[in-house]
Amino acid sequence: MRLADIDAPEKAQSFGNQSKMSLSGLCFGKQAQVETMTMDRYGRTVGRVRCDGVDANAEQIRRGMAWAYRQYLTDQSLLTMETEAKSARRGLWGDSDPVPPWDYRHGGKPSTANTAPGSDPNQYHLGPRGGCYTITNGETHYVSHSKCR
């Protein structure tokens, strides 16, 4: 299951464990309702989750435990919640330089995957796990390793 509209820090990333614990506190042992929105490319259900009536997706943003995932955002109100959390320096926003998970997954360097409508398809990147990729129209495409040499 992937929570729609949000992207939380990776486990090994700053605030990764805090984000996981926050979500566990919201949902563990509680009645959950899932509004399925789609399936992702890995076959996971993507949706909104309510735990005992609380919108877990929005609450994670409000607490500063996740980013609004602009690349896939359908609920614009999450941007306002993120701005409020950032202004109040809640959660990950208390860090001096929080790194969005989409950048962290690409070696900690800012990527255009979540901000630019289209990137140079001839620019190749080497990911933290050794994969070679390019970003076109906001989508990551893995290519031959020879392109990254």
N, C-alpha and C positions, 0 to 999 in steps of 0.2 A: 504494500500500500504506500502510495506517495501522496502527501498532502498537497492539494492543488494551490496554486498561486503563491506558494512560499518556497524558499530555499534556506535550509538551516545549515549551520556550520558542520563540516565533516567531523567525525569523531576525534581525529588527531589534531584538529584545528582549535584555536582559541575559542572558548565558549561552546565547543562541541559537546562536552559532557554536561554542561549546565543546560544547554538546549534540550538534550535528551531527558535529563531529570525533570525539567519543566514540563515537557510533554507527558512524561510518565505521571507526574503529579496531577495533571489535568485529566488523564484518561484511565490510568491503571485501576482495574477493579470496578470501573463505572460502566453504566449502560452507554453504549456508543451507537450512533446512527451515522451511516455513511451515505452521502449523496454522490454517487458515481458520476464523474464528468466524462472520463475517457480512459483509455488504456495507453500506457507509454510504450516506447519501442522495446522495452525489456519485459513486456507482458504484465506490468504492475497496474493495479487499479489506481487511478488518479481521482481524488475527490475531496469534498469538504467533509470534515468529521465533527460531529457534535458529541460531547461527552457530558452526560447529565445535563443536557441543554446548552452547554457552553460551546461556542464555535472555536474549536481547538486551533484551526488555521489562523484566524484573526487574533486569538489570544496570544499565540506565539509571537506574532508581530508586535502586538501591544506591549508585551513584556520585554521586547528587545532580544528575543531568542531566535529570530529568523529575519530574513530579508523578504520584501515583496519581490517575487520572481518576475521581473518585468518582461522577460522573453515570452512567458506563458500567461501573463496576468489577465484575468477576466473580471476581477473585482477591484475597481479603481479605489474604493474606500480604504484598501490596505495601504495605499501610498500615504494617505493622511495619517493613518495609525503609525506607520514607519517614521514619518516626519516628527510626530509627537514623541515617540520613543527616543528618537535621536536627540531632539531638543532637551528631553529630560535626562539624557545619558543613561537610559535604562539598559540593563543587560549588556550585550556586545557593544552598544554605543558608548559605554563607559571606557572602552579601549581607546587608546590614542590614535590608532590607525587600523580599524577593523577591515579585514580582507574578505570580500564577498566569496562565498563558496565556489561560484563559477570561475573566479580568478584563481582561487586556491587549487582547484582541480587541474588548472593549467600551469602549475608551477609557481603560483603566487604572483604572477605578473598580470597586470590589468589586461583583460581580453576585450575584444569587440563583440564577443558572442552575445552579450546581454545589453549592448547599448547601440551598436551601429546597425542600420537596416541592411547594409551590405558591406562586406570587407573585400580586400584584395584577394582573389582566389589563388594568386600566385605566391602569397606569403604563407610559409609553412612554419609550424610550431612543433617543438618536441615537448610532449607532456611529461608530467612527473613520473609516470610509470613506463616511459620509453616509447609511447605511441606517437606517431607522426600524424599531424592533422592540419587542416586548413579550415577557415570559417568563411562560409558563403551565405549571404542573406540571413545571418544570425544562426545558422545551423553548422554544427561541427561535422566534418567529413574526414574520416581516417583514410590515409593514403600510404603508399609504399614508403618504407623507411629511407630509401635512397633519396627521396625529396628533401629530407631533413639533414643531409650530410653537407 
